[in-house]
Amino acid sequence: MSGIEIHPAPAALAQGEAPPASSLLMTPDLITAQIKTDLKKIFFTPLLQNTKHIKKVAETVIRFQQSYHDLDENRDEVYLKDDMRVYYQLNGPRSKNPGSLCVELGVFMTHKEKNFSIWVEIPREFSPNRALKYRLVVCAAEKKVKKPLQDQFSKVQQNAHLLDKTGIIPKFYPTVKFRDQTCYFQKFYPEMDLTFQEDLLKDPARLSGLVLDLLVKVKLLHQMEIAHGDLRPENILVKKARHTGFLSCKLADLETMHPISTKAPQIGHFSHLSPETAIQTLKTRLEVDPKTNDVWALGCTLFYLFSSKNQTFMNSILKSYFPTSRPEEHEDFYFLTLKCLSDPEYMKIFEKYTAKVIQNQIPERLQPLMRQILCIDPSKRPNIDEIIGQFSTILSPELGSLTAEVLVAQGGAYAAEPQEVLRDDSLDSNPRGANAKSYSRPFPKIGGSEGRAAPAGLDGLLDWLARIAS
């Protein structure tokens, strides 16, 4: 994809012809102000500090906005020749969808041989005080890509392909570089992730609706026989529906998602890692159910969301057991859980401290459910269906009609009938002896009688999610 010559300056208007409405509104100052407003919402302060660069980006947006006509006719992804990095990206199949022009705002992080950058989409129509659209771009930091990194990109590509139609993950864009396993473009939500917990606590109804949406997304994954592997607030991106104001979420970090019959490709963040998964790193023969690991991580996330002290579960336990420990001393936590899983007396003490921190920080009506989810014995944790049922009942005053809708959507028999098989060849070798399952794309069909008032099972949940998030 070599750069091509594009004449970005607007063509001269015929005598008496009025300029487009968007060109009357779009000025470098307005675009600069909007980008700054959007970046403040996501705390991207490193990018915010370079005002001159943001203004250059805004000027580039103005300069290229009139180029859409020629590029749409060509329908081919391409980098454009300019001082700034400008890219015309397809939004779907070439014959059906026009593309988007994007300008790089800047690289905000380099991690594990990958560069993470934010790009802003040049709007076809501009409205002042309305957030612009953004892309998260992840690419190899070095030109020569090593095989382990190629495997990571391959895993993301496979999961994006599998989950694209479910609404569980942010949208991925079908770039040539993505197919070549060196880079991917992903829709980015500038509203917030779940680390903005304090703002949500002020509105119990919206928080309850958001949590219900999160629970349904996890249910969909588990119903497809897939585990997330790294559920935590940073990997839950929040989006506000334009028409209903409902808060919905997307699950990030596709590198850790995997079929439940296989070992996780990599371990999730220690702060939300289940005790049995952490101990598995020491005792390789220990069997771990990826679903119960997700349930534990979900419990830690819910604890953080509903905590009156804005604390994580792990740090709350550490402060009870080791008052002088620092948050980064997570080894203390896992040393403790190792003792508890091997000694019934220590397990009782751990359960006592768990009950204590839940009692001190979590609303009373949620305490019994939270004690079940954060049970150190994985065999006693509820599954995601039981969690949704209890949560919907407990918070029915806040959820209102959403409770009935989601429970109806969950109804129906789940009879998997495999469709086109998407094989994960990289997962054929399973160190625990189980064969890696093939899993269907995009999801199994749901059994049920004809003529029902509403779709049931997985299809019903997808339909429900689409309606409330619109």
ZAMITOR-461079 format. One record per residue: x, y, z of N, C-alpha, C in turn. Coordinates in steps of 0.02 Angstrom, whole numbers, padded with zeros to 5 digits, always signed. Each point is the difference from the previous one (the first is absolute). Layout:
BEGIN
XYZXYZXYZ;...
This chain:
BEGIN
+00043-00060+00000-00043+00060+00000+00044+00062+00000;+00020+00020-00059+00041+00060-00004-00045+00061+00002;+00029+00056+00021-00038+00061+00002-00017+00025-00069;-00058+00033-00009-00019+00027-00065-00012+00074+00007;+00003+00034-00058-00011+00071+00000-00074+00015+00003;-00019+00040+00048-00070+00023+00006+00003+00076+00008;-00043+00033-00035-00003+00073+00007-00051+00017+00054;+00024+00014+00061-00047+00007+00055-00036+00066+00003;+00026+00051-00034-00032+00066+00005-00069-00003-00033;-00051+00030+00030-00068+00000-00029+00001+00031-00070;-00040-00029-00046-00004+00028-00067-00036+00067+00003;+00016+00044-00049-00031+00066-00002-00074-00007-00013;-00040+00040+00034-00073-00002-00007-00022+00039-00062;-00050-00025-00034-00028+00038-00056-00033+00063+00025;-00006+00049-00046-00028+00065+00020-00070-00009+00028;-00011+00026+00059-00066-00003+00031-00013-00064+00039;+00047-00049-00005-00010-00064+00035+00019+00007+00074;-00042-00025+00044+00013+00004+00072+00046-00056+00021;+00047+00013+00045+00043-00054+00025-00040-00050+00041;+00023-00063+00005-00035-00051+00040-00007+00023+00072;-00055-00022+00032-00013+00021+00070+00058-00020+00045;+00028-00061-00012+00053-00024+00045+00062+00044-00005;+00014+00029-00062+00060+00042-00007-00009+00067+00034;-00064+00022+00008-00013+00062+00036+00015-00009+00075;-00012-00060+00025+00007-00013+00071+00070-00021+00020;+00034-00036-00044+00063-00031+00017+00058+00048-00008;+00030+00018+00056+00060+00043-00001+00053-00035+00042;+00064+00017-00012+00053-00030+00041-00010+00010+00075;-00024+00059+00020-00011+00013+00071-00054-00044+00029;-00055-00010-00037-00055-00043+00024+00023-00073+00005;+00036-00023-00050+00024-00069+00001+00050-00010+00056;+00045+00049+00009+00049-00004+00055-00035-00004+00068;-00050+00043+00010-00037+00000+00064-00036-00066+00011;-00030-00029-00054-00037-00063+00007+00047-00058+00017;+00059-00002-00033+00048-00053+00014+00023+00004+00073;+00013+00060+00024+00022+00009+00069-00054-00022+00049;-00063+00017-00016-00056-00020+00043-00005-00076+00003;+00007-00032-00058-00004-00073-00002+00057-00033+00037;+00061+00026-00008+00058-00030+00032-00003+00007+00076;-00030+00055+00024-00005+00009+00073-00043-00054+00031;-00050-00024-00038-00045-00052+00027+00037-00066+00012;+00053-00011-00038+00037-00063+00007+00068+00011+00032;+00011+00060+00028+00061+00014+00037+00064-00012-00041;-00003+00014-00066+00061-00007-00041+00041+00064+00005;+00025+00013+00060+00036+00063+00012+00064+00006-00041;+00038-00054-00013+00060+00010-00041-00015+00030-00068;-00055-00023-00032-00019+00028-00065-00028+00070+00008;-00033+00013+00056-00030+00066+00011+00052+00055+00007;+00058-00018+00025+00051+00051+00014+00029+00032-00063;-00006-00035-00056+00029+00026-00063-00053+00036-00040;-00015+00062+00020-00053+00039-00033+00017+00014-00073;+00063+00014-00013+00020+00015-00070-00014-00059-00046;+00015-00060+00025-00013-00060-00041-00075-00010-00011;-00040+00010+00052-00073-00008-00008-00027+00050-00051;+00028+00061+00001-00022+00050-00050+00020-00022-00071;+00059-00031-00007+00021-00025-00065-00047-00055-00024;-00021-00043+00047-00048-00052-00016-00066+00031-00024;-00023+00052+00037-00062+00033-00018+00004+00031-00069;+00057+00032-00016+00010+00029-00066-00001-00053-00054;+00028-00060+00016-00001-00055-00048-00071-00025-00012;-00040-00002+00053-00070-00020-00005-00036+00046-00049;+00009+00065+00007-00032+00049-00044+00025-00010-00072;+00065-00010-00007+00032-00003-00066-00024-00060-00041;-00012-00055+00034-00017-00062-00036-00074-00015-00001;-00041+00039+00035-00071-00018+00006-00034-00004-00068;+00022+00042-00047-00031+00001-00066+00026-00055-00046;+00043-00044+00025+00029-00053-00041-00043-00063-00003;-00052-00002+00040-00040-00061+00005-00028-00022-00068;-00021+00047-00041-00033-00017-00064+00045-00043-00043;+00062+00022-00011+00046-00038-00043+00019-00067+00031;+00010-00001+00065+00021-00061+00033-00057-00052+00002;-00062+00023+00009-00057-00046+00000-00008-00033-00068;+00014+00036-00053-00006-00029-00067+00052-00055-00010;+00060+00011+00026+00054-00049-00008-00010-00062+00043;-00028+00010+00060-00014-00055+00047+00061-00044+00012;+00055+00029+00020+00059-00039+00015+00036+00032+00059;+00021-00040+00048+00034+00029+00058+00069+00024-00021;+00020+00057+00027+00063+00030-00023+00024+00052+00050;+00066+00005+00008+00030+00056+00036+00007+00058-00049;-00016+00060+00023+00003+00059-00043+00064+00039+00014;+00029+00028-00053+00062+00037+00007-00013+00067+00034;+00029+00010+00058-00009+00061+00037+00052+00001+00056;+00010+00060+00030+00046+00004+00057-00026-00041+00059;-00066-00005+00007-00031-00040+00053-00016-00069-00027;-00011-00047+00045-00020-00068-00021-00075-00001-00010;-00021-00007-00063-00071+00000-00019-00015-00065-00037;-00055-00032+00019-00014-00066-00026-00073-00006-00018;-00014-00024-00060-00069-00015-00020-00013-00074+00012;-00047-00014+00043-00011-00067+00025-00069-00024-00019;-00004-00061-00025-00065-00029-00017-00037-00019+00064;-00066+00008-00001-00040-00017+00059-00036-00067-00007;+00012-00034-00055-00032-00064-00012+00017-00023-00070;-00040-00046-00029+00013-00023-00069+00004+00059-00048;+00048-00003-00045+00014+00056-00045-00060+00020-00041;-00041-00048-00022-00056+00015-00045-00058+00034+00036;-00003-00005+00067-00058+00024+00037+00011+00064+00039;+00058+00008+00030+00009+00052+00050+00053+00051-00021;-00017+00065+00005+00053+00050-00008+00047-00002+00060;+00058+00029-00008+00050-00004+00054+00000+00061+00045;+00050+00003+00042+00009+00057+00046+00071+00025-00006;+00008+00066-00002+00066+00031+00002+00020+00011+00072;+00059-00023+00019+00023+00005+00069+00068+00034+00002;+00010+00041+00052+00064+00034+00011+00029-00022+00067;+00064-00016+00002+00031-00023+00062+00008+00058+00049;-00026-00011+00060+00010+00048+00055+00067-00011+00034;+00019-00063+00008+00065-00014+00031+00002-00067+00034;+00061-00026+00011+00011-00062+00037-00002+00017+00074;-00042-00037+00037-00005+00015+00072+00033-00055+00043;+00019-00057-00031+00030-00052+00040+00036-00050-00045;+00058-00024+00024+00034-00057-00031+00005-00054+00053;-00028-00060-00016-00004-00053+00050+00005-00067-00035;+00045-00043+00025+00008-00068-00027+00010+00001-00076;+00047+00042-00022+00020+00004-00071-00056+00025-00046;-00049+00036+00030-00054+00027-00040-00008+00075+00015;-00016+00039-00051-00016+00070+00007-00076+00009+00001;-00024+00040+00048-00072+00015+00005-00009+00075-00016;-00039+00014-00050-00010+00071-00019-00075+00014-00009;-00016+00064+00004-00069+00023-00010-00003+00040-00064;-00050-00015-00042-00012+00036-00062-00070+00030+00005;-00009+00058-00031-00066+00033-00001-00029-00006-00070;-00064-00015-00004-00033-00005-00065-00022+00069-00024;+00015+00015-00063-00022+00064-00029-00076-00005-00013;-00040+00042+00032-00073-00007-00007-00024+00023-00069;-00047-00036-00028-00032+00022-00062-00046+00059+00014;-00034-00003+00056-00042+00056+00024+00022+00017+00070;+00009+00063+00015+00025+00020+00065-00053+00038+00038;-00009-00018+00064-00046+00035+00045+00040+00023+00061;+00001+00064+00014+00036+00024+00060-00026-00033+00063;+00045-00012+00047-00015-00029+00066-00023-00074-00004;+00012-00032-00056-00014-00071-00006+00066-00037-00008;+00011-00052+00040+00064-00036+00000+00017-00026-00069;+00064+00005-00017+00024-00029-00063+00009-00075+00009;+00011-00035-00055+00011-00072+00002+00075-00015-00001;+00019-00053+00036+00071-00015+00008+00014-00073-00015;+00063-00013-00016+00024-00069-00011+00059-00013+00046;+00001-00059+00028+00059-00025+00036+00039-00042-00051;+00063+00018-00011+00041-00037-00048+00057-00034+00038;+00005-00065-00009+00053-00040+00032+00042-00031-00055;+00065+00011+00003+00043-00028-00052+00067-00020+00031;+00037-00041-00036+00065-00021+00023+00047+00059+00004;+00038+00004+00055+00045+00057+00010+00061-00004-00047;+00019-00061-00019+00058-00010-00044-00024-00024-00069;+00039+00016-00052-00019-00021-00067+00001-00076-00007;+00051-00032+00030+00005-00072-00003-00040-00030+00059;-00056-00031-00015-00045-00025+00051+00018-00071+00019;+00011-00011+00065+00017-00067+00024-00062-00045+00002;+00013-00065-00002-00056-00048-00004-00048+00004+00059;+00024+00005+00064-00048+00006+00055-00048+00060-00008;+00027+00055-00026-00042+00059-00011-00049-00013-00057;+00023-00033-00053-00045-00018-00055-00057-00044+00026;+00017-00046+00046-00051-00044+00028-00052+00039+00039;+00023+00053+00036-00048+00042+00037-00047+00036-00048;+00028+00028-00054-00043+00034-00049-00048-00050-00032;+00024-00061-00012-00042-00051-00030-00058-00017+00047;+00014-00003+00066-00052-00015+00049-00052+00056+00002;+00022+00062-00001-00046+00056-00001-00043-00002-00063;+00031-00014-00057-00036-00003-00063-00054-00054+00002;+00017-00058+00027-00048-00054+00004-00059+00018+00045;+00015+00028+00059-00053+00018+00046-00044+00056-00027;+00031+00048-00035-00039+00055-00030-00047-00028-00053;+00024-00048-00040-00041-00031-00051-00058-00039+00031;+00014-00035+00053-00050-00042+00033-00054+00041+00035;+00020+00055+00033-00045+00038+00044-00028+00063-00031;+00019+00014-00063-00017+00065-00030-00075+00014+00000;-00042-00050-00013-00072+00011-00007-00037-00001+00067;+00033-00014+00055-00035-00008+00063-00010+00065+00039;+00039+00052-00015-00003+00061+00039+00037-00003+00066;+00037-00055+00011+00037-00007+00063+00064+00041+00000;+00032+00006-00058+00064+00034-00005-00006+00063-00042;+00048+00047+00006+00000+00058-00044+00010-00022-00073;-00025+00040-00046+00005-00016-00071+00073+00000-00023;+00018-00050-00040+00065-00002-00033-00010+00016-00074;+00051+00030-00031-00005+00019-00069+00045-00044-00044;-00026-00021-00058+00034-00051-00041+00058+00027-00042;+00051+00025+00033+00056+00027-00038+00045-00056-00026;+00036+00015-00054+00048-00048-00028+00053-00018+00052;+00022+00050+00038+00052-00012+00050-00025-00047+00055;-00065+00003+00016-00028-00046+00049+00004-00071-00027;-00019-00008-00064+00004-00067-00029+00072-00025-00005;+00047+00047-00006+00071-00019-00001+00029-00011+00070;-00043+00010+00052+00020-00012+00069+00055+00046+00025;-00002+00062-00021+00050+00048+00025-00031+00060+00033;-00066+00009-00007-00032+00061+00025-00076-00010+00000;-00035+00032+00047-00072+00001-00005-00029+00067+00023;-00055+00019-00032-00038+00060+00017-00063-00023+00037;-00015+00033+00055-00057-00019+00041-00038+00063+00021;-00066-00005+00001-00040+00058+00023+00017+00016+00072;+00006+00064+00014+00019+00021+00068-00055+00043+00029;-00017-00013+00063-00054+00036+00034+00030+00051+00049;-00008+00064-00014+00031+00050+00043-00039+00016+00063;-00058-00032+00011-00039+00017+00059+00038-00017+00064;+00013-00064+00012+00035-00021+00061+00005-00076+00002;+00045-00025+00042-00004-00071+00017-00023-00004+00073;-00002-00059+00028-00031-00008+00066+00044+00026+00057;+00059+00028-00015+00039+00030+00054-00032+00067+00021;-00051+00023-00037-00036+00061+00019-00056-00018+00048;+00015-00041+00049-00050-00028+00044-00037+00052+00041;+00034+00052+00024-00031+00049+00045-00057+00037-00034;+00007+00016-00065-00054+00033-00035-00062-00044-00006;+00012-00065-00011-00057-00046-00008-00038-00010+00065;+00035+00002+00057-00032-00012+00065-00053+00053+00015;+00005+00059-00032-00048+00053+00013-00067-00014-00034;-00002-00049-00045-00061-00015-00037-00013-00075+00002;-00031-00026+00055-00008-00073+00008-00038-00034-00057;-00048+00035-00030-00039-00030-00054+00044-00013-00061;+00041+00049-00018+00043-00009-00059+00054-00052+00015;+00027+00001+00061+00051-00050+00018-00029-00070-00003;-00061-00009+00026-00032-00066-00001-00012-00024-00071;-00023+00045-00044-00010-00018-00070+00064-00019-00034;+00054+00036+00015+00065-00014-00029+00025-00069+00023;-00007-00014+00064+00023-00065+00027-00040-00057-00032;-00065+00010-00007-00041-00052-00032+00025-00012-00072;+00015+00053-00035+00027-00007-00069+00066-00038+00001;+00043+00016+00048+00064-00036+00007-00011-00074+00013;-00046-00016+00045-00014-00070+00016-00025-00038-00061;-00042+00033-00040-00026-00033-00060+00057-00012-00050;+00047+00048-00007+00056-00009-00046+00042-00061+00022;+00012-00006+00064+00039-00057+00025-00039-00065-00012;-00066+00002+00011-00042-00059-00014+00006-00021-00073;-00002+00048-00045+00006-00016-00071+00066-00035-00016;+00053+00026+00030+00066-00032-00010-00001-00072+00025;-00025-00010+00060+00000-00067+00030-00047-00047-00038;-00055+00029-00027-00046-00042-00038+00031-00023-00066;+00048+00039-00024+00038-00019-00060+00060-00044+00017;+00004-00020+00063+00056-00041+00025+00067+00036-00006;-00001+00065+00015+00061+00041-00001+00007+00034+00068;+00061+00003+00025+00015+00037+00061+00037+00063-00018;-00010+00053+00040+00035+00063-00014+00073-00003+00024;+00010-00018+00062+00068-00009+00026+00030+00060+00034;-00028+00061-00011+00029+00060+00032-00054+00053+00011;-00055-00020+00032-00053+00048+00015+00022+00046+00056;+00000+00065-00013+00016+00050+00050-00024+00068-00026;-00006+00050+00043-00029+00065-00022+00034+00030-00061;+00067-00007-00005+00036+00030-00056-00019-00032-00067;-00025-00061+00002-00018-00036-00062-00075+00001-00014;-00036+00044+00034-00072+00007-00012-00012+00073-00021;-00012+00008-00065-00009+00067-00028-00074+00019-00001;-00014+00059+00024-00070+00021+00010-00022+00047-00056;-00060-00010-00025-00027+00040-00054-00071+00023+00018;-00014+00062-00011-00067+00027+00014-00042-00001-00064;-00058-00033+00003-00044-00004-00058-00027+00070-00017;+00001+00016-00064-00019+00067-00022-00074+00015+00014;-00044-00049-00010-00072+00012+00004-00028-00013+00070;+00023-00053+00033-00029-00019+00065+00040+00025+00060;+00064+00019-00011+00043+00020+00056+00024-00059+00041;-00019-00060-00021+00021-00061+00036+00075-00010-00007;+00032-00020+00055+00072-00015-00001+00010-00074-00017;+00035-00013-00054+00017-00069-00017+00076-00007-00002;+00025-00060-00008+00072-00009+00003+00024-00047-00055;+00064+00004-00014+00034-00046-00045+00059-00029+00038;+00016-00063-00014+00055-00034+00033+00063+00005-00042;+00052+00027+00031+00064+00008-00035+00047-00057+00017;+00060+00002-00031+00054-00048+00010-00018-00068-00029;+00003-00005-00066-00016-00063-00034+00057-00050+00003;+00058+00020+00025+00056-00046+00003-00010-00056+00051;-00040+00013+00052-00009-00050+00053-00062-00043-00011;-00044+00018-00046-00060-00040-00011+00019-00067-00032;-00032-00054+00023+00018-00066-00025-00056-00049+00012;-00005-00054-00041-00049-00052+00013+00012-00030+00069;-00053-00016+00035+00007-00023+00069+00035-00068+00004;+00002-00036-00056+00032-00066+00001+00076+00005-00007;+00026+00061-00008+00072+00008-00008+00030+00043+00055;+00064-00004+00007+00035+00041+00049+00003+00072-00024;-00007+00048+00045+00003+00071-00019+00068+00015-00032;+00000+00039-00055+00064+00016-00033+00046+00042+00044;-00029+00040+00044+00040+00037+00049-00043+00015+00060;+00032+00011+00057-00036+00011+00063-00022+00072+00005;-00060+00011+00027-00026+00067+00008+00036+00039+00055;-00022+00061+00012+00032+00043+00049-00009-00028+00070;+00053+00004+00040+00000-00032+00067-00056+00027+00045;-00020+00063-00009-00049+00030+00046-00068-00033-00003;-00015-00034-00057-00066-00032-00008+00008-00074-00016;+00056-00028+00016+00015-00070-00015-00027-00044+00057;-00036-00052-00017-00028-00044+00052+00057-00036+00036;-00010-00016+00064+00052-00034+00039+00024-00065-00033;-00048-00039-00026+00020-00064-00029+00041+00009-00064;-00014+00054-00038+00039+00013-00061+00070+00023+00018;+00005+00042+00053+00067+00022+00022+00041-00058+00024;-00032-00045+00036+00036-00058+00027+00019-00049-00055;-00039+00001-00055+00016-00045-00056+00070+00015-00028;+00022+00062+00007+00067+00018-00023+00054-00036+00041;-00018-00021+00062+00047-00036+00043-00012-00075-00004;-00063-00020-00006-00018-00071-00004-00031-00013-00068;+00040-00019-00048-00023-00004-00069-00053-00054-00011;-00006-00048+00045-00050-00052-00009-00068+00019+00027;-00006+00058+00031-00063+00022+00028-00050+00016-00056;-00059-00030+00003-00052+00013-00050-00036+00065+00018;-00009+00044-00050-00034+00063+00010-00055+00007-00053;-00060+00017+00022-00055+00013-00046+00002+00073-00021;+00012+00014-00065+00004+00070-00022-00063+00041+00015;-00058-00033+00002-00061+00037+00015-00002+00024+00072;+00021-00043+00047+00000+00022+00070+00054+00052+00012;+00054-00002-00040+00050+00053+00003-00031+00066-00021;-00040-00001-00054-00035+00060-00022-00049+00025+00053;-00034-00047+00034-00048+00019+00052+00036+00036+00057;+00058-00025+00020+00039+00033+00052+00019+00071-00022;+00026+00006-00061+00020+00066-00026-00060+00047-00004;-00057-00028-00019-00062+00039-00002-00018+00024+00071;+00008-00045+00050-00013+00020+00069+00045+00056+00023;+00064-00003-00018+00047+00054+00018-00021+00066-00033;-00024-00005-00063-00023+00060-00035-00062+00029+00033;-00048-00043+00018-00061+00024+00033+00016+00029+00069;+00048-00031+00035+00021+00027+00065+00026+00072-00009;+00042+00010-00050+00027+00067-00013-00055+00049-00017;-00048-00022-00041-00054+00045-00022-00045+00021+00057;-00016-00046+00045-00047+00015+00053+00033+00017+00066;+00066-00001+00003+00036+00015+00062-00010+00072+00021;-00018+00010+00062-00009+00068+00026+00067+00035+00011;+00054-00040+00002+00067+00029+00012+00043+00002-00062;-00030-00017-00058+00036+00003-00064+00065-00042+00003;-00006-00060+00026+00058-00044+00006-00010-00065-00038;+00056-00032-00019-00005-00066-00030-00007-00052+00054;-00026-00058-00018-00010-00054+00048+00068-00024+00027;+00048-00009-00043+00065-00025+00021+00033+00047+00051;-00002+00065-00013+00031+00047+00047-00038+00003+00065;-00066-00009-00003-00040+00000+00062+00018-00060+00044;+00010-00058-00031+00020-00060+00038+00071+00009+00028;+00044+00027-00041+00069+00011+00022+00003+00045+00062;-00041+00053-00001+00000+00046+00057-00026-00033+00063;-00043-00050-00009-00026-00036+00059+00053-00048+00027;+00035-00035-00045+00049-00049+00021+00068+00031+00015;+00021+00044-00046+00066+00031+00005-00007+00076-00001;-00016+00031+00055-00013+00073+00001+00058+00042-00027;+00061-00026+00003+00058+00040-00023+00018-00014-00073;-00036-00046-00033+00019-00017-00069-00019+00055-00048;+00036+00003-00055-00014+00049-00053-00040-00035-00055;-00038+00038-00040-00043-00030-00052+00038-00046-00048;+00063+00018-00015+00038-00040-00049+00024-00066+00028;-00009-00010+00066+00024-00062+00031-00053-00055-00007;-00019-00015-00063-00052-00049-00011+00023-00071+00016;+00067-00010+00005+00024-00066+00020-00028-00020+00068;-00008+00049+00045-00029-00014+00066-00070-00030-00007;-00039+00028-00047-00068-00022-00009-00001-00073-00025;+00042-00016-00048+00000-00068-00027+00035-00050+00045;+00047+00022+00040+00029-00043+00051-00054-00019+00051;-00042+00050+00016-00055-00011+00046-00051-00050-00028;-00020+00011-00063-00050-00045-00030+00028-00070-00010;+00065-00007-00012+00031-00066-00005-00008-00038+00066;+00011+00035+00055-00010-00030+00066-00074-00021+00009;-00044+00045-00021-00072-00011+00012-00026-00061-00039;+00024-00008-00062-00024-00055-00041+00027-00068+00023;+00053+00001+00039+00029-00063+00023-00016-00014+00074;-00031+00049+00034-00013-00009+00072-00071+00026+00015;-00046-00045+00019-00069+00020+00013-00007+00055+00053;+00044+00000+00050-00004+00052+00052+00015+00069-00028;+00053+00003-00042+00017+00064-00032-00057+00022-00047;-00032-00049-00032-00055+00017-00045-00057+00033+00038;-00015-00025+00059-00052+00031+00041+00018+00071+00019;+00064+00011+00016+00022+00068+00018-00006+00047-00060;+00019-00025-00059-00005+00041-00060-00073+00018-00014;-00044-00049+00008-00072+00013-00011-00026+00052+00050;+00027-00003+00060-00020+00049+00051+00020+00071-00020;+00063+00007-00024+00023+00066-00021-00036+00023-00063;-00016-00047-00045-00039+00018-00060-00068+00028+00021;-00033-00035+00046-00066+00023+00023+00006+00069+00033;+00056+00011+00035+00010+00064+00036+00008+00059-00048;+00043-00009-00052+00010+00056-00046-00062+00012-00042;-00036-00053-00016-00063+00009-00038-00051+00036+00043;-00005-00018+00064-00047+00033+00046+00017+00074+00008;+00065+00017+00001+00021+00069+00012-00006+00045-00061;-00001-00030-00060+00005+00042-00060-00056-00008-00051;-00038-00054+00004-00050-00016-00052-00070+00011+00027;-00047+00027-00041-00069+00008+00023-00029-00066+00027;-00039+00005+00053-00022-00059+00037-00036-00051-00044;-00043+00022-00045-00039-00049-00038+00042-00039-00050;+00060+00026-00018+00045-00035-00046+00050-00045+00036;+00003+00004+00066+00052-00036+00036-00003-00076-00007;-00059-00031+00005-00002-00074-00008+00026-00023-00068;-00020+00036-00053+00022-00019-00067+00076+00009-00007;+00027+00055+00026+00071+00013-00005+00041-00052+00038;-00026-00024+00057+00035-00052+00037+00003-00065-00040;-00053-00014-00037+00000-00060-00041+00050+00005-00058;+00000+00057-00034+00044+00009-00058+00073-00001+00020;+00016+00031+00058+00069+00004+00022+00017-00055+00050;-00032-00056-00009+00016-00058+00042+00067-00029-00022;+00044-00013+00047+00067-00025-00017-00003-00070-00029;-00052-00038+00017-00009-00067-00028-00036+00006-00068;+00034-00011-00056-00031+00012-00065-00062-00043-00013;-00004-00058+00032-00057-00045-00012-00065+00028+00029;+00006+00049+00046-00059+00029+00032-00023+00066-00032;+00038+00024-00049-00020+00064-00032-00059-00012-00047;-00046+00048-00004-00056-00007-00047+00024+00009-00072;-00037-00028-00047+00016+00012-00070-00032+00065-00023;+00014+00021-00060-00022+00066-00024-00077+00005-00003;-00034-00056-00016-00074+00001-00002-00029+00014+00069;+00029-00032+00050-00024+00010+00069+00014+00071+00023;+00057+00028-00020+00017+00069+00019-00050+00049-00031;-00015-00010-00064-00048+00045-00034-00068-00005+00034;-00022-00060+00015-00066-00009+00032-00003+00036+00067;+00051-00010+00043+00000+00032+00066+00007+00076-00006;+00045+00023-00043+00012+00072-00007-00063+00035-00025;-00033-00030-00050-00062+00029-00028-00054+00006+00053;-00005-00050+00043-00051+00002+00053+00017+00051+00054;+00063+00000+00022+00021+00045+00055-00008+00073-00021;+00019+00017-00062+00000+00069-00022-00058+00016-00047;-00054-00039+00006-00058+00012-00044-00029+00071+00008;+00001+00032+00060-00025+00069+00003+00038+00048-00046;+00066-00008-00004+00040+00044-00042-00005-00020-00074;-00005-00065-00013+00000-00024-00069-00068+00009-00034;-00053-00002+00038-00067+00009-00029-00015-00053-00052;-00021+00021-00060-00021-00047-00052+00058-00040-00028;+00063+00024+00009+00057-00036-00026+00004-00070+00031;-00020-00007+00063+00002-00066+00033-00043-00050-00038;-00063+00019-00013-00045-00046-00035+00026-00015-00070;+00024+00051-00035+00023-00009-00069+00059-00048-00005;+00048+00009+00045+00059-00043-00005-00015-00071+00022;-00046-00010+00048-00018-00067+00022-00039-00036-00055;-00042+00037-00037-00036-00030-00057+00050-00018-00054;+00049+00045-00012+00050-00012-00052+00043-00061+00016;+00009-00014+00064+00040-00058+00020-00036-00066-00008;-00067+00003-00008-00039-00062-00003+00015-00040-00062;-00025-00061-00002+00009-00042-00059+00055-00052+00009;-00008-00055-00034+00050-00054+00005+00062+00019-00039;+00056-00020+00025+00064+00013-00034+00022-00065-00033;-00015-00006-00064+00019-00060-00037+00050+00020-00053;+00063-00014+00012+00053+00020-00046-00002-00042-00063;-00005+00034-00057+00005-00033-00065+00057+00033-00037;+00060-00031-00003+00058+00033-00029-00013+00022-00071;+00021+00062-00014-00004+00027-00068+00070-00005-00030;+00019+00049-00041+00066-00001-00031+00054+00000+00054;+00046-00046-00003+00050-00008+00053+00060+00045-00012;+00019+00035+00052+00061+00040-00002+00051-00033+00045;+00051-00029-00031+00048-00041+00037+00057+00042+00026;+00018-00010+00063+00058+00034+00029+00058-00050+00001;+00039-00002-00054+00054-00049-00005+00054+00010+00052;+00007+00062+00024+00053+00013+00049-00016-00030+00068;-00063-00025+00009-00019-00026+00065-00007-00076+00000;+00026-00034-00052-00007-00072-00004+00037-00036+00056;+00056+00027+00022+00037-00032+00054-00025+00026+00066;-00028-00044+00041-00028+00020+00064+00040-00033+00055;+00036+00038+00041+00042-00030+00051-00039-00039+00052;-00066+00012+00005-00039-00036+00051-00032-00063-00028;+00014-00015-00064-00023-00063-00028-00067+00003-00036;-00037+00055+00006-00064+00006-00035+00011+00024-00070;-00040-00024-00047+00005+00023-00068-00031+00069-00006;+00033+00044-00038-00028+00067-00010-00062-00006-00043;-00056+00028+00023-00062-00004-00038+00001+00049-00058;-00031-00021-00055-00017+00049-00051-00062+00035+00024;-00007+00064-00017-00060+00034+00022-00029+00038-00059;-00067+00009+00001-00035+00022-00059+00002+00076-00008;-00011+00022-00061+00000+00071-00015-00066+00018-00032;-00036+00053+00021+00019+00042+00056-00023-00027+00067;-00055-00041+00002-00020-00030+00063-00049-00056-00016;-00011-00047+00047-00045-00056-00013-00072+00023-00007;-00040-00039-00037-00071+00013-00005-00034-00017+00066;-00056+00032+00012-00037-00012+00062-00065-00037-00016;-00013-00054+00036-00061-00037-00011-00059+00035+00033;-00060-00013-00025-00060+00030+00031-00059-00007-00047;-00061+00005+00027-00060-00009-00041-00011+00061-00044;-00033-00011-00057-00013+00055-00046-00057+00043+00026;+00000+00063-00023-00054+00045+00016+00002+00030+00069;+00057+00001+00032+00005+00030+00067-00003+00075-00006;-00023+00032+00054-00008+00073-00001+00067+00035-00006;+00052-00029+00027+00066+00032-00001+00053-00054-00010;+00056+00017-00034+00053-00049-00009+00028-00022+00067;+00022-00062+00004+00023-00028+00063+00074-00017-00002;+00027-00014+00059+00069-00023+00005+00049+00052-00023;+00053-00024-00034+00054+00044-00022-00025+00053-00048;-00043-00020-00049-00027+00049-00047-00041+00054+00036;-00037-00021+00051-00039+00049+00039+00044+00050+00036;+00055-00024+00028+00047+00045+00035+00031+00049-00049;+00019-00024-00059+00029+00045-00050-00050+00053-00021;-00062-00020-00009-00053+00047-00020-00011+00052+00055;-00001-00023+00063-00009+00045+00057+00057+00050+00004;+00061-00023-00008+00058+00044+00003-00002+00052-00055;-00020-00020-00060-00002+00047-00056-00050+00055+00012;-00057-00017+00031-00052+00051+00012+00020+00050+00053;+00027-00024+00056+00014+00047+00054+00063+00043-00014;+00043-00024-00045+00062+00037-00013-00007+00048-00058;-00059+00004-00030-00009+00043-00059-00015+00071+00020;
